[in-house]
Amino acid sequence: MDRRQALTVATGVAAGALLPLAPASRAAAAAQATYGNPVIWQDFADIDVIRVGATYYASASTMHYSPGAPVLRSYDLVNWEIAGHSVPVLDFGAKYDLNGGRGYVRGVWASSLAYRPSSRTFYWLGQIDFARTYLYTATAVEGPWSRLTTINTAYYDAGLLVDSDDTLYVSYGNSTISVAQLTPDGRGQVRTQQVFTTPSSVGTLEGSRFYKINGQYYIFLTRPANGQYILKSSSGPFGPYTMRQVLLDLRGPIAGGGVPHQGGLVQTQGGAWYYMAFVDAYPGGRVPVLAPVTWTSDGWPVVQLVNGAWGASYPSPAVPTPPRQVTPMTGVDTFDGTTLKPRWEWNHNPDNSKWSTGNGLTLRTATVTNDLYWARNTLTHRIQGPSSTATVQLDYSAMRDGDRAGLALLRDSSAWIGVRRDGGGTRVAMVDRLTMDGNWNTTGTGTEAASAAVSGGRLWLRASADIRPGAARSAVFSYSTDGVTFTRLGPAFSLGNDWRFFMGYRFALFNHATQALGGAVRVLRFELSTP
């Protein structure tokens, strides 16, 4: 198979646009001989990956976090930055505002990212609440993204294909796989047809990715959470399709983690192919890994293994020298701009009247509650694996009685270190046993495990988390009054690893009232560091 043929949807460029690497570029690419897996040790699941010209983009699930559907950018498939979000706000009902209901483990599930060369437009397509499908577009991944349309068919785990004749198709479904053709403007559905029924011997297939390669149509499907299969049609997008197993029960590159699955295929400028999947690596979440792919003579993809497993390292992709370094996903943020950097996502939609940036992040209390899971304007940041530390400088001088503010490790089992203002007095506390059940109802609002009196209006809070899959999964909290000497507070917190919450742990900045609104805190500095 001529691997220099362009993958229509995964590149956004025609086959004739593929250029050989210049000698200088080949030398630069060879200088970094290998890359390690995972390529991103943060929680980015259900990946869809494409190339547009010399730039790679990927999208991921975000469930109840807002803005949703982050778009990652890379120039070499190995080093990535967060460029923007395809879903600016979860305006899908009051529960996403924590108003009368909650959207935990709802919202943005597996969705699709595509590029349409004819209009130089990026498309994001995904279903919400199993009810309907939303389509957003932008001319640049940084945004602004706007909603193009709503389609009443729920395209579950959709894969969007921009065909070589510019027709839009969607593959979707769970076990029963269907293909829909959209109208030329993408605003409606022309037809939909079932194209494949998963054999009972295989079980469940979902997580569609839709490709056209060398004139043949491919639907890439996952068997959760341990397999990957592909359907191939030589007769057009509506089939018939034949099936082949790509991988099953393959050892992954993260010790204690799961099988790489549910990602996408992409072709480099030089014609090489890669599969970017994720590994279940709780408590940290679902983590992206990358492996090269070759093709059989009859047109089936084969993942290249190392000693019978997905490799912990591979030769680096041969790509031109990147035009710049990508923005690190760790480091310091002083919230000095007029907007939040794209590394940040709120727990549900924020009340935008209750926060601001510039000279730090100001969080005014937005909710009166004793339950952090109901508190609006909790701002989250993915944890960096295998272990990392978040340190926050907090000005708490404007807190009011009953207010709670600090730094949490947030998931369905949570803990935090922060400031409690009660009866005119202030203390720093470590609180654990914040819990939810399997229906995401709160079962524990927290127990104070340790505390100490503080004064002066400024405090440094720290949380260190080891998110390697395994028995320990430990996190510890500490605080400082000078930013230099830190004092451990409270017992070690054991991070939960139940997969049903799907999203991994996040560091979270919060400020909520238990008595009355009106208080505020200012986060002067946030730093995410690794050992």
C-alpha positions, 0 to 999 in steps of 0.5 A: 500500500502506498503510505504516502497517500493522504488520509482525507479527513486526518490531514486536510491536505491532498496527496499531491501536497505531501512533500519529502522532508528536506535534509536539514529537517530530517537531521533535526527530526533524527536528533531526538531519536526516541519518544516515550509513552505516554506522550501526555501524562494527563487526562485526555480520553477518547482522542480524535487526531488529525493533521492540517498541513504541518500541524497536528490537532487532537480533541478529547472528552471532558464530561461535566467540565466547562469549557468542553472538548479541548483542542490540543496542538502539536508539530511532532505528535509527541509534544502537545499544548492545549490551544482552545476548546470546541464547546465554549459553554455547556449550554445544554440545560440547567444541570450544567449550571448546578441549578436544580441538578448536576451534570457529573459524568454527562456532557461531552463524551467521545466526539469528533474533530475534523477539518474541511479544506473547502471552507478552511473550517474546523468542525467538532461534532458530538452528542449530549445526554443521548438526546441530540447532536451538536456541531460547532465550527471555527476557522482557528482552533483557538476560537471563537467556536460557534454552534452551527446546528443541532441535529435531533439524531444522537450520534453516539461516539461519532466519527466525522468524515470529510470525504474527498468530494467534500461530502460530510459523513458520520459513523456512530453507534454502540454495537450497531454501527450506522453511517449518516450523510449530512447536508452540504452545509452540515446543518442537517441529515440527508440519510442514515443507515445501519452498516454493521452489527457487531458479532456476539463473539466480539461483544461491544464496539463503539468509539467510531473514527471514520476515514477514507484511505486510498479510496476505501472507507474505514471505521475504527472502533474500540471494544471497551476497554481492551480491544480495537477493531477496524471495518473496511468497505470498498463499496462506499461509505454505506458499506458493506463492511468487513471487520478485522481485529487490530489489537486485543488485550495488548500490554500497555506502556504504563505499569498497572494501566490498561490496554491502549484503545479508543483513539485515532489514526493520523498520517505525517507529512512524510507518509508515516502512520501513527495510532494515538490511543489512551490507556486507563491509568486511574486515578489520573484518568485516561492517558494518551499513548502513541505507536507507529502503524504499518499497512498490510498489502491488502489494506489493513493497519498493523500496530507496531509492537515492542516485545509483544507490547505497545512500546514504552518508547519508539523512534521519533516521528520524522517531521520537519523542525517545529516552528516553535516550542509548544506551551508546557502543560506545567509551570506557573500561572499568575492569572495576569491576562484578561482571560484564563489560559486554556489549561483551565476548565471549570467544574460545570459552567461558572457564574461569570459575574463572580470571577475575574483575572488580572493581578491574580484570579479573584473568586467571589463566592457564588454558592451557599452550600456545605457541599463542594460538589454543589459549589459553582466556580470551582476551577480545575487543572489536570494533574501531571503524571506520574506525580506532581505538585500544585502550589497556590498562593492565596490572599484570603483577607476578604473572606467572610464568616462561613466561607471555605476556600482552597486547593482540592483534589477533586473527583468522586472521592475528594479532599482539600486543604484550605482556609475556613473563616468562622466566628471571626477566626481563621484556620487552615484545615485539611478536609477529606471524606468528600464522596459521591455514590455511583449515581453521583449523589453526594454521600459525604461533605467532608470531615476535618482531619487536621487544622491550625490557626493562621493570620495575616491574610496570605497563605501558600497551599500545596497538594502533591499527588502520585497518580501511578496506577497501583496500591498507593495512589497517595496524596499529601497536603501542606501549607506555608506562611512564607512560601518557603517552609511548608508544614504537612497537614493531615493524613495521606489521602488515598486517591480513588480509582473507580473507572465509572467516574471516567475523568481522572483527579484534578487539582481544583481552586474553590471558594464557596460560602456556607452562610452568605455570599459576599466574600472573596479570595485572590489566587496570586499564583498557581504552580504545577511542578514535577519532581 
